Amino acid sequence: MIHRKLENICIGQYPPCDHPTLNYYEVEIKSATCIYYENKYIPPYPGEDAMWLLRAKSCGAGKCVSTYRVCLDYQFSPPKISTELISRTIENAYCPPNGRPNLPPEGKS
């Protein structure tokens, strides 16, 4: 999942890994340590049916911050994104029991 996020951030913008001075970018990815899924009603577009979808929501309880060194490895064809974890910080990882609602919400399918 992290590798997919890094691909979507700056595809084609990372420096080559073998560059003499610019050999990586540092990319910071923040994510919630506690999530729940909300059963969300999505109004229809014209000609489509309305639907209920599960959406990931943060409990607000904490976060994880990961920092990666990222570059393009030209030893492969096509070049591959190379990643190295530099640091990871987890703040307040506890998920409160009242932070997660019952699914589905009452009266909803």
Phi and psi in degrees as a GROMACS rama.xvg file:
@    title "Ramachandran Plot"
@    xaxis  label "Phi"
@    yaxis  label "Psi"
@TYPE xy
-62.0788  -43.4618  ILE-2
-61.5224  -39.28  HIS-3
-64.8283  -39.9496  ARG-4
-61.8969  -42.3764  LYS-5
-65.7345  -34.5755  LEU-6
-64.7569  -37.3565  GLU-7
-80.5448  -17.7527  ASN-8
-73.1176  -56.2729  ILE-9
-138.765  44.1286  CYS-10
-54.1673  129.253  ILE-11
83.3239  -3.91771  GLY-12
-103.87  -9.66207  GLN-13
-75.3536  143.905  TYR-14
-74.0991  160.224  PRO-15
-68.0971  143.548  PRO-16
-63.1255  -27.8697  CYS-17
-94.9139  12.4472  ASP-18
-65.9619  137.926  HIS-19
-64.909  -32.2872  PRO-20
-120.103  -39.6416  THR-21
-101.582  75.7581  LEU-22
-98.8433  1.56058  ASN-23
-168.035  160.961  TYR-24
-109.888  151.966  TYR-25
-100.94  124.808  GLU-26
-118.44  129.587  VAL-27
-107.586  126.783  GLU-28
-118.265  125.08  ILE-29
-108.988  136.526  LYS-30
-144.174  157.342  SER-31
-75.3259  142.899  ALA-32
-87.7929  -16.108  THR-33
-132.323  119.656  CYS-34
-128.835  158.709  ILE-35
-138.027  166.366  TYR-36
-108.434  130.608  TYR-37
-105.158  131.607  GLU-38
-80.9804  103.435  ASN-39
-109.074  131.813  LYS-40
-80.8008  124.156  TYR-41
-106.412  113.91  ILE-42
-62.3562  147.776  PRO-43
-77.8383  150.65  PRO-44
-81.5531  161.297  TYR-45
-54.2738  128.822  PRO-46
84.9805  0.988277  GLY-47
-116.801  160.552  GLU-48
-86.961  146.361  ASP-49
-68.9625  156.248  ALA-50
-149.008  161.607  MET-51
-106.821  131.162  TRP-52
-128.234  147.172  LEU-53
-84.7602  127.483  LEU-54
-120.053  135.549  ARG-55
-75.6539  132.387  ALA-56
-129.611  149.819  LYS-57
-83.4671  138.982  SER-58
-75.679  -14.6394  CYS-59
80.3753  11.9511  GLY-60
-85.8746  -23.6622  ALA-61
178.702  -179.818  GLY-62
-147.734  158.156  LYS-63
-118.027  128.344  CYS-64
-117.811  116.72  VAL-65
-114.072  134.348  SER-66
-116.207  128.633  THR-67
-121.54  148.059  TYR-68
-94.0774  129.214  ARG-69
-131.209  136.464  VAL-70
-153.463  171.138  CYS-71
-99.5245  127.188  LEU-72
-96.3406  108.938  ASP-73
-85.9819  9.08332  TYR-74
-72.8305  -14.222  GLN-75
-108.314  153.362  PHE-76
-127.383  112.941  SER-77
-71.6799  162.109  PRO-78
-57.5993  143.746  PRO-79
-108.579  149.225  LYS-80
-77.2805  127.185  ILE-81
-104.415  131.213  SER-82
-126.164  145.208  THR-83
-138.588  123.847  GLU-84
-71.0519  123.974  LEU-85
-93.8931  -49.385  ILE-86
-153.307  156.223  SER-87
-142.108  128.019  ARG-88
-122.198  129.042  THR-89
-116.902  123.635  ILE-90
-112.663  127.212  GLU-91
50.9108  64.5389  ASN-92
-77.5212  -3.40876  ALA-93
-71.026  132.214  TYR-94
-97.72  113.443  CYS-95
-67.2517  137.737  PRO-96
-60.439  -32.3491  PRO-97
-83.7693  -0.812563  ASN-98
-84.0032  -6.80528  GLY-99
-117.939  116.151  ARG-100
-74.8832  162.205  PRO-101
-70.9111  141.91  ASN-102
-114.853  141.849  LEU-103
-73.7973  164.403  PRO-104
-60.4296  151.896  PRO-105
-54.799  134.576  GLU-106
82.3113  1.58532  GLY-107
-113.55  150.819  LYS-108
